[in-house]
Amino acid sequence: MQQEVVLALLAKEPSQGSRLRARLNDALGPLGEAMNAGQIYVTLGRLEKAGLITLDDPGGAADRDRKVYSLTAMGQERVSEWLTEVSWPKPDLAEFHLKLIAAAAAGLADPVSIVDAQRRELLRQLRDVQRAAMDELEGSDAALLLEGIALRLQADLRWLQACEASWITRKRAR
Amino acid sequence: MTDNEQALLRTRRLSKQYGKDESLVRAVDEVDLAVGRGEAVAIMGPSGCGKSTLLHLLGGLDRPSDGELWLNGRRIDQLSERALAGLRRREVGFVFQAFHLMDELTARENVEIPALLDGRTPRQARRRALELLEQVGLTDRGDHLPAALSGGQRQRVAIARALVNEPLVLLADEPTGNLDSAATLEVLRLFGHLHAAGLTLVIVTHDERVGATADRLISMRDGALIDETRLTGGTRGSLTALFAKEG
C-alpha cells in the first residue's frame, strides 16, 4: 500500500486505523480482500516516524484500533503534492517482449506458444475481473476500479494478438 | 472438446462461399464446431473473419454452401424454406447489435410478436411476455416504447423477445456492440442468469471483456476456427494477484 494513499485518506478528518481500512475496502471492493489487515498499521507507523501524521493521544489507548491519527502540516503538504503528481504505473511489456525474442533466438521455445499461454492466463484474469464487476452494484467505487482493470487487460490481450500475428509471420518466413 | 454425440449444435466442415474463381471468398471455411447443451460459447475474431456469417448459418438466417449442420440431433442444413422459417421462430433465438425492435410497439408488444406469429393466442402471448419482462428485470417498462428505454434496456427487451418461444439456443451477434460499459455489464449479468438457468448461448463479439465471460472462447480468422480457450472453473484468486500488481 502506497503511503500517500493512507495519508490522503486522513485529509478528510482524523481517523482510527480501522476506519481507514473500512474506507479502503469500500473503494476497492473485492480487490480489498487482498489487503492484509495489519498492513495499514505498518504504513501508519512509517508515516508517523516520518512526521507526516501524529497520534492525537500518544499516551492513551493501548489497543491499536482505537488510536486516532491526524495529518501534520508536513503531511498536508505531502498530500497536496501527491494530488498533482502525474506518475503512472507502467505495465512491464518489455520483459515479455524480450522473453519472446530470447526464446526464438536460442530456439528454446516457440514464441507463439508462449504468447498463447500468456493469452490464456490473461483471459482467465479478465474473466475473474468481469465476474467481480458483474457482482458489483452499478456506479459503485469498486465497479469503476474493476472497469479500469478490465480495460487494461483488454489492451494487453490486443497487444498479445499483435505479438502472435508477428511471430507467426516470422516463423513462416524462416 | 464437447462430446459430439451430446452436442446441441454441431457443424461438420460447414462452409459458406461468395463469388467464384478469382473473386471467391471463403467466409466460413470448413468449420467443425460442437456446442454442448447449456454451454456458453463466445466466438471472437477481427471484423471480416466470418464470425457473423457463421452465426447466421447456425441460426438458419443464411444457408451454407457446403457441410453439415445439426441442431438437437436433427440435420438442418437442407431444410425447406418453410421448415427453416419454423426453426428460426421456435428453435433458435437471435439477438443483434442494433436491437431491431419495432419502434412503434411497446416493449411488451415487441416481445409478444414472435409468440403470436407462432400461433399463440393473444392472452398466452401476453402472459409469456410479462413473464419474460420480469425475468429480464423490466416489469415496470412493459408499456414503454423503445425510444423511452436505455440501450441496455432495449437489448434486454430484445433478449426477452428472442426467448419468447423457448428456443433451444440463443445466438447473439455483437450484443453489446452499441452499449457503454455499464449497459454491457447489464446484458452480461442477464446472460449469466440465463446461462445459470440452463440456456445454451453462442455469442459473437469483438470485445474480450464479453468473450471472457463464456465457458469457452473460440478464435476465428479468415473463415476458420484457429484456437479455443476453456474458461470454466477457477476462482477469484487472480484478483489478489492483480491487486498486488496494481499496488
HADDOCK unambig.tbl for C-alpha pairs under 7 A between the chains (distance, minus, plus):
assign (segid A and resid 1 and name CA) (segid B and resid 247 and name CA) 5.98 0.50 0.50
assign (segid A and resid 31 and name CA) (segid B and resid 239 and name CA) 6.11 0.50 0.50
assign (segid A and resid 31 and name CA) (segid B and resid 240 and name CA) 6.35 0.50 0.50
assign (segid A and resid 31 and name CA) (segid B and resid 243 and name CA) 6.04 0.50 0.50
assign (segid A and resid 34 and name CA) (segid B and resid 240 and name CA) 4.92 0.50 0.50
assign (segid A and resid 34 and name CA) (segid B and resid 243 and name CA) 6.79 0.50 0.50
assign (segid A and resid 120 and name CA) (segid B and resid 229 and name CA) 6.56 0.50 0.50
assign (segid A and resid 123 and name CA) (segid B and resid 212 and name CA) 5.87 0.50 0.50
assign (segid A and resid 124 and name CA) (segid B and resid 231 and name CA) 6.31 0.50 0.50
assign (segid A and resid 125 and name CA) (segid B and resid 238 and name CA) 5.83 0.50 0.50
assign (segid A and resid 126 and name CA) (segid B and resid 209 and name CA) 6.76 0.50 0.50
assign (segid A and resid 126 and name CA) (segid B and resid 212 and name CA) 6.21 0.50 0.50
assign (segid A and resid 127 and name CA) (segid B and resid 212 and name CA) 4.78 0.50 0.50
assign (segid A and resid 127 and name CA) (segid B and resid 213 and name CA) 5.42 0.50 0.50
assign (segid A and resid 128 and name CA) (segid B and resid 236 and name CA) 5.75 0.50 0.50
assign (segid A and resid 128 and name CA) (segid B and resid 238 and name CA) 6.97 0.50 0.50
assign (segid A and resid 128 and name CA) (segid B and resid 239 and name CA) 6.85 0.50 0.50
assign (segid A and resid 129 and name CA) (segid B and resid 239 and name CA) 6.77 0.50 0.50
assign (segid A and resid 130 and name CA) (segid B and resid 209 and name CA) 6.83 0.50 0.50
assign (segid A and resid 130 and name CA) (segid B and resid 213 and name CA) 6.88 0.50 0.50
assign (segid A and resid 134 and name CA) (segid B and resid 185 and name CA) 6.01 0.50 0.50
assign (segid A and resid 134 and name CA) (segid B and resid 189 and name CA) 5.95 0.50 0.50
assign (segid A and resid 138 and name CA) (segid B and resid 182 and name CA) 6.92 0.50 0.50
assign (segid A and resid 150 and name CA) (segid B and resid 209 and name CA) 6.86 0.50 0.50
assign (segid A and resid 154 and name CA) (segid B and resid 208 and name CA) 6.05 0.50 0.50
assign (segid A and resid 154 and name CA) (segid B and resid 209 and name CA) 6.82 0.50 0.50
